[in-house]
């Protein structure tokens, strides 16, 4: 069987992203390894505590030989608009989770709203990646 182990988000600054995902969202560090043989490439992953089945890789935009400056600029531009990645989070109580994250300093771009599938709101990480927080209706899906 094939399963998903991790997914990736581009980040401008891995330390800033690590701070956001651990201190503001309450995620835990899964891996933080620097590989000198690959130009000090840093493999940094986080995930929700208690959900060990998937990690989010907080990936710095690599330079040459992987990406040239123009490609790096395009990725950074998409990140700034919130189009380089989206993470969908679920919660049992969207309003309570919204208030908890707001108190931790998370800046929301959308407040909780009732939708056909549940209650939903949105925010961005420091790199511009979009995150959705949803309380899904029991009869949806």
N, C-alpha and C positions, 0 to 999 in steps of 0.2 A: 504494500500500500504506500502511496505517496502522500506525504503530509507537508504542511507549511511549517517551517521552522522559524523563519524570520522574514521581516519586510524592512524596507529601507526608506529613510527620509534624508534628503540633503539638508545639511546644516552649514551655516556660515562659520560658526565657532563651536567646536565640540564641548568645550568646558561650559560655555553659556547654555548650550542645549542640555547638558548633563544636569546643571543646576536647576533649570526649568522643569525637566521631567522628573527629577527626584524630589526636589524641595517643594515645588508648587503642585505637581500632579500626584506625588506620593509613590512614584514608580521606584523599583529597585534596580541597581546595577546588576547586569548578568555577566558581561564581559567588558574588560578594559585592558586591552593588550596592545603594546607597541611593538612593531616588528622592524628592527633595525635593518635587516636584509632587504626590506622593501622601502627604503628611504624614510624610515620611522613612521610607516603607515600605522594608523591607530584604528583598531577594531573595537568599537564602543557600542554596547547594546544595553537596552533597558527593557523593562516590562512591568506590568501590574503585579504587585505582590499577590501571591496565591494563584496566579495564572501562568504556570511554567511552560505551557505548550507553545508559546510564540514570543519572540523577541522583536524589538524595533531597533534596527541599526541606525545610529546617528552618524551619518557618513559625511565627512568633509568633502567638498568638491575637489577632486584630484586635479593636479596640473599635468604637465607633460610627463610621460608620453601618452597618458590616457586621454586628456583633454587639452586642447589648445586654449589660449586666452579668450578667443571669440566664443567657443563653446561654453567655457566656464561663465562668461558674462551672460549668455543666454539662459543658463540654468539659474543663475542668481536673479535675473530679471523675473523669470517665472516664479521663483520662490517669493519674491517681494510682492507679487500679485496673488499669492496663495494658490497657485496652480501646479506646483511641483509635487505635491503629495497631500493626501488626506488620510486621517486616521479616524475611524468610527468607533466611539466608545459607548458602552451601554451602562445604565445605572438603574437601580430600583426606584429612585426618587430624583428626578431631574432638577426640581427646584432646590432641594436640599443640597445636592452636589454642586449646583451652580453657586449657591450662597457660600459653600465651603471653599470652593476654588476662588471665588471673588475675594474672600477674606485673606487668601494666600497670595493675592496680587495678580491673579490671572485676569487679563483684559479680554473681555468678550466682545465679539463683533455682532452677536445676535443674542438677545435674552430668550429665556424659555418661552416657547409658543406651542399651543396645541396644534397638532397636525393630524392628518388621517391615520397615520401609523403610530402616533404617540405624542410625547412632549419632547421638544428638540431645541437645542441652542448651539452656538458655534463660537469658537475662539481660535487664535493663532499662536504658534510658538514664536520665540524670538527671531527665527529665520523666515517666518512668514508661512510656514506649513499650516494648513487648515485642519482643525480638529472639530468633530461633531460629537455632541454628548446627547444621548437619546434614551428616554424611558419608553420602551417599546410596548404598545398595547398587547395584551395577552392573546387577542384574536388575530393579530397581524402575522402574516407569513405562513 
